[in-house]
């Protein structure tokens, strides 16, 4: 963890040298939110290879670029693609960008993902506001000697996703006639999808959707003192009694179709931040 602080500092210095603003929010543009970058007035950008200690994104549909600029006048730094445990990276590597966002001055994190829906009341293309999560990845990014400069030894997780931000997003969804739920996200390591028995188990322990990301980033965001709002796009239904083989192109197409609604919600949540700061 002591080395992690130095890595975070080195990455932040490279970004700050080219983009001198203090971001209000960090944004992780997962599958289904990549188009949001078009709404950002870009002032600087970096391929991940240009930033010290950043891994390389190898996931399908993840570009691998950090974009700095303004979104409706609010300074933001956005990851155009994320890293995953199944790519072979440690959770400390995966979550380094969140620490960099914090060191640059961000006070909130917006995170998105594509997920499999296990709640039978959900449908493909629906959006779920993450109210809580379950970590079944078999690891934790905070394991190791704690560096108090990065956060406390035992961060509290009673409200990892800020209820006020969830409420703001759901109110906007109602106004815009967007189907949005509030539920529990469970993270698994991947890269294989789950068996029928595993889907039954995940549903029984309280999960509404399942994915292979997000939870490590949120744990680190809470550790760093960032407020968090999370969005999941349901890209396929994982109902064990009528399970079908996964179709990756169809999953990506579903995420892309939901993108305009997801972008509206993210922009609306951040607009509320701008109004609150005025």
C-alpha positions as CSV (number, residue, x, y, z in Angstrom):
1,X,0.0,0.0,0.0
2,X,3.0,2.3,0.6
3,X,4.1,1.7,-3.0
4,X,0.5,2.3,-4.1
5,X,0.6,5.9,-2.9
6,X,3.7,6.6,-4.9
7,X,2.1,5.0,-8.0
8,X,-1.0,7.0,-7.5
9,X,1.0,10.2,-7.2
10,X,3.1,9.5,-10.3
11,X,0.0,8.9,-12.4
12,X,-1.8,12.0,-11.1
13,X,1.2,14.2,-11.8
14,X,1.3,13.2,-15.4
15,X,-2.4,14.0,-15.8
16,X,-2.2,17.3,-13.9
17,X,0.7,18.5,-16.0
18,X,-1.5,18.4,-19.1
19,X,-4.9,19.2,-17.5
20,X,-4.7,21.6,-14.6
21,X,-8.3,21.5,-13.5
22,X,-9.7,19.8,-10.4
23,X,-12.4,17.3,-11.4
24,X,-15.7,17.3,-9.5
25,X,-16.4,13.7,-10.6
26,X,-14.6,10.6,-11.8
27,X,-16.6,8.5,-14.3
28,X,-16.0,4.9,-15.3
29,X,-17.6,4.4,-18.7
30,X,-18.3,0.7,-18.7
31,X,-20.2,-1.2,-21.4
32,X,-23.2,0.8,-22.4
33,X,-21.9,4.2,-21.4
34,X,-19.0,4.8,-23.8
35,X,-21.1,7.2,-25.8
36,X,-21.2,9.6,-22.9
37,X,-17.7,10.7,-23.9
38,X,-19.3,12.5,-26.8
39,X,-21.0,14.9,-24.4
40,X,-17.7,15.7,-22.6
41,X,-16.0,18.9,-23.9
42,X,-12.6,17.3,-24.1
43,X,-9.6,19.4,-22.9
44,X,-7.0,16.6,-22.6
45,X,-6.9,12.9,-23.2
46,X,-4.4,10.0,-22.5
47,X,-4.1,6.5,-23.8
48,X,-3.7,4.3,-20.8
49,X,-0.2,3.4,-21.9
50,X,0.8,7.1,-21.4
51,X,-0.1,7.1,-17.7
52,X,2.4,5.5,-15.3
53,X,1.2,2.3,-13.7
54,X,-2.1,2.1,-15.6
55,X,-2.9,-1.4,-17.0
56,X,-3.9,-1.9,-20.6
57,X,-7.6,-2.5,-21.3
58,X,-8.1,-5.7,-23.2
59,X,-11.9,-6.1,-22.8
60,X,-14.2,-6.2,-25.8
61,X,-15.6,-2.7,-26.6
62,X,-13.4,-0.9,-24.1
63,X,-11.3,1.7,-25.9
64,X,-8.6,2.4,-23.2
65,X,-8.4,6.1,-22.8
66,X,-8.7,8.7,-20.1
67,X,-10.7,11.8,-21.0
68,X,-10.5,15.1,-19.1
69,X,-12.8,18.0,-19.7
70,X,-16.2,19.4,-18.8
71,X,-19.7,17.8,-18.9
72,X,-22.3,20.5,-18.9
73,X,-19.7,22.8,-17.4
74,X,-18.8,20.4,-14.6
75,X,-15.1,19.3,-14.6
76,X,-14.8,15.5,-15.0
77,X,-12.3,12.8,-15.7
78,X,-13.6,9.8,-17.4
79,X,-12.3,6.3,-18.1
80,X,-13.2,5.2,-21.6
81,X,-13.0,1.5,-20.7
82,X,-12.1,-0.2,-17.4
83,X,-9.9,-3.1,-16.2
84,X,-11.1,-6.5,-15.0
85,X,-9.9,-9.3,-12.7
86,X,-10.4,-11.8,-15.5
87,X,-7.8,-9.9,-17.6
88,X,-5.2,-11.0,-15.1
89,X,-4.8,-7.8,-13.2
90,X,-4.7,-7.6,-9.4
91,X,-7.5,-5.6,-7.7
92,X,-5.0,-3.0,-6.7
93,X,-4.1,-2.4,-10.4
94,X,-7.8,-2.4,-11.4
95,X,-8.7,0.3,-8.9
96,X,-5.6,2.5,-9.2
97,X,-7.5,4.9,-11.5
98,X,-10.1,5.5,-8.8
99,X,-7.3,6.6,-6.4
100,X,-5.9,8.8,-9.1
101,X,-9.3,10.5,-9.6
102,X,-9.3,11.2,-5.8
103,X,-5.8,12.6,-5.8
104,X,-6.7,14.9,-8.7
105,X,-9.5,16.3,-6.5
106,X,-12.7,14.4,-7.4
107,X,-15.3,14.0,-4.6
108,X,-17.6,11.6,-6.3
109,X,-17.5,8.5,-8.6
110,X,-20.0,7.5,-11.3
111,X,-19.6,3.9,-12.3
112,X,-21.5,1.8,-14.9
113,X,-21.5,-1.8,-16.1
114,X,-23.3,-4.3,-18.2
115,X,-24.8,-7.1,-16.2
116,X,-26.9,-10.3,-16.3
117,X,-30.4,-9.9,-14.9
118,X,-31.6,-12.5,-12.3
119,X,-34.6,-10.6,-11.0
120,X,-37.6,-11.9,-13.0
121,X,-39.2,-8.5,-13.0
122,X,-36.3,-7.0,-15.0
123,X,-36.0,-7.1,-18.8
124,X,-33.1,-6.7,-21.2
125,X,-32.3,-3.0,-21.7
126,X,-33.5,-2.0,-18.2
127,X,-31.3,0.2,-16.0
128,X,-30.7,-0.7,-12.4
129,X,-29.4,1.8,-9.8
130,X,-27.0,-0.1,-7.6
131,X,-28.3,0.2,-4.0
132,X,-25.9,-2.4,-2.5
133,X,-23.5,-5.1,-3.6
134,X,-22.1,-8.5,-2.8
135,X,-18.4,-9.2,-3.3
136,X,-17.9,-12.8,-4.5
137,X,-14.7,-12.2,-6.4
138,X,-12.6,-13.9,-3.8
139,X,-10.4,-10.9,-3.2
140,X,-10.4,-7.4,-1.9
141,X,-8.3,-4.4,-3.1
142,X,-7.7,-3.2,0.5
143,X,-5.9,-6.4,1.6
144,X,-2.4,-5.5,2.8
145,X,-0.7,-2.9,5.1
146,X,-3.0,0.1,5.1
147,X,-1.6,3.5,4.1
148,X,-3.6,6.1,6.1
149,X,-2.9,8.7,3.3
150,X,-5.2,6.7,1.1
151,X,-8.0,5.9,3.5
152,X,-8.8,4.3,6.9
153,X,-7.9,0.7,7.8
154,X,-11.6,-0.4,8.2
155,X,-13.8,1.7,5.9
156,X,-17.5,1.5,6.7
157,X,-19.8,0.0,4.0
158,X,-23.2,0.7,5.5
159,X,-24.0,3.0,2.5
160,X,-21.4,2.5,-0.3
161,X,-23.9,4.0,-2.9
162,X,-25.2,7.4,-1.8
163,X,-29.0,7.2,-1.4
164,X,-29.4,10.9,-2.3
165,X,-27.8,10.3,-5.7
166,X,-29.9,7.1,-6.2
167,X,-33.0,9.1,-5.5
168,X,-32.0,11.9,-7.9
169,X,-31.4,9.3,-10.7
170,X,-34.7,7.5,-10.1
171,X,-36.7,10.8,-10.0
172,X,-35.1,11.8,-13.3
173,X,-36.0,8.3,-14.8
174,X,-39.6,8.8,-13.8
175,X,-39.7,12.3,-15.5
176,X,-38.1,10.9,-18.6
177,X,-40.1,7.7,-18.7
178,X,-37.0,5.5,-18.4
179,X,-37.4,2.0,-16.9
180,X,-35.1,2.0,-13.9
181,X,-34.9,-0.2,-10.8
182,X,-33.1,-0.1,-7.5
183,X,-31.3,-3.3,-6.6
184,X,-28.3,-5.4,-5.5
185,X,-25.3,-6.1,-7.8
186,X,-23.1,-9.2,-7.1
187,X,-19.6,-9.3,-8.5
188,X,-17.9,-12.5,-9.6
189,X,-14.4,-13.0,-11.0
190,X,-15.3,-14.4,-14.4
191,X,-14.6,-14.7,-17.3
192,X,-17.0,-17.7,-17.7
193,X,-20.7,-17.0,-17.1
194,X,-22.5,-18.8,-14.4
195,X,-24.1,-22.2,-14.3
196,X,-27.8,-22.7,-13.6
197,X,-27.1,-23.7,-10.0
198,X,-24.9,-20.6,-9.5
199,X,-27.6,-18.3,-10.8
200,X,-30.0,-19.9,-8.3
201,X,-27.5,-19.5,-5.5
202,X,-26.8,-15.8,-6.4
203,X,-30.5,-15.0,-6.5
204,X,-31.2,-16.7,-3.2
205,X,-28.5,-14.7,-1.4
206,X,-30.2,-11.5,-2.5
207,X,-28.7,-10.4,-5.8
208,X,-30.7,-8.9,-8.6
209,X,-28.0,-8.7,-11.2
210,X,-24.5,-10.2,-11.7
211,X,-21.3,-8.9,-13.3
212,X,-17.6,-9.0,-13.3
213,X,-16.6,-5.5,-12.3
214,X,-17.6,-2.4,-10.3
215,X,-17.4,-3.7,-6.7
216,X,-13.5,-3.4,-6.4
217,X,-13.7,0.2,-7.7
218,X,-16.5,1.0,-5.3
219,X,-14.7,-0.5,-2.3
220,X,-11.7,1.7,-3.1
221,X,-13.9,4.8,-3.7
222,X,-15.4,4.3,-0.2
223,X,-11.9,3.8,1.2
224,X,-10.9,7.1,-0.5
225,X,-13.9,9.0,0.8
226,X,-15.7,9.4,-2.6
227,X,-19.5,9.5,-2.9
228,X,-20.7,6.9,-5.3
229,X,-23.5,6.3,-7.7
230,X,-23.7,3.1,-9.8
231,X,-25.6,2.1,-12.9
232,X,-26.1,-1.4,-14.3
233,X,-27.5,-2.1,-17.8
234,X,-29.3,-5.4,-17.9
235,X,-28.0,-6.9,-21.2
236,X,-29.2,-10.5,-20.9
237,X,-31.5,-12.4,-18.6
238,X,-30.0,-15.2,-16.5
239,X,-33.1,-17.1,-15.4
240,X,-32.0,-20.7,-14.6
241,X,-35.2,-22.4,-15.8
242,X,-35.1,-20.8,-19.2
243,X,-31.4,-20.2,-19.6
244,X,-30.0,-19.7,-23.2
245,X,-26.3,-19.6,-24.3
246,X,-24.8,-16.1,-24.0
247,X,-24.6,-14.1,-27.3
248,X,-21.8,-11.5,-26.8
249,X,-22.7,-9.4,-29.9
250,X,-26.3,-9.3,-28.7
251,X,-25.2,-8.3,-25.2
252,X,-23.1,-5.4,-26.6
253,X,-26.0,-4.4,-28.9
254,X,-28.4,-4.3,-25.9
255,X,-26.0,-2.2,-24.0
256,X,-25.6,0.2,-26.9
257,X,-29.4,0.5,-27.3
258,X,-29.7,1.5,-23.6
259,X,-26.9,4.0,-23.9
260,X,-29.0,7.1,-24.6
261,X,-31.1,6.6,-21.5
262,X,-28.1,5.8,-19.3
263,X,-26.4,9.0,-20.6
264,X,-29.5,11.0,-19.7
265,X,-29.4,9.7,-16.2
266,X,-25.7,10.3,-15.6
267,X,-25.9,13.8,-17.1
268,X,-28.9,14.5,-14.9
269,X,-27.2,13.3,-11.8
270,X,-24.2,15.5,-12.5
271,X,-26.4,18.5,-13.4
272,X,-27.8,18.2,-9.9
273,X,-24.3,18.4,-8.5
274,X,-23.7,21.6,-10.4
275,X,-27.0,23.1,-9.1
276,X,-26.1,22.1,-5.5
277,X,-22.7,23.8,-5.8
278,X,-24.2,27.0,-7.2
